[in-house]
Amino acid sequence: MQNELLTLDQIQEKIDLKRDWMKYRYDMEFQTCQDLFFTTSCTTKAKKQLQKEEKDLFDQENLLHTRQRDIKKALKDEAEQLRIAERADPKQVQIRANNRASFEEKQREKALREADVEERRKEAAKRAQENRNTSPF
């Protein structure tokens, strides 16, 4: 599918090139019409030709974009199926459970450390006073 997507991108580049050439030809025809005395019929003819070519390119581009959307949707669905299968894998489920348990244990340890630090902070003034009283100086 990736190869087909690359091929479609190359086709899009060709369509863009055709569009550029089409506009260049129109500009040249329009300039030629400006050189003539009666320009209305000449410019009308050039515009009709441009519109016809634009319609053809537009139809091609619509088909191309539709196919690109279909391929991208299929690739996305395939990736989603892989993610679902990976999440359902018992090994991965066990790894996630172990990670969750490890995280919760670390959170408990952190809470205990914080409580210990807070308790020491409260007793710091009392210990400082005791140290001053027992000092030989």
Disulfide bonds with the S-S distance in Angstrom:
Cys33-Cys42 1.80
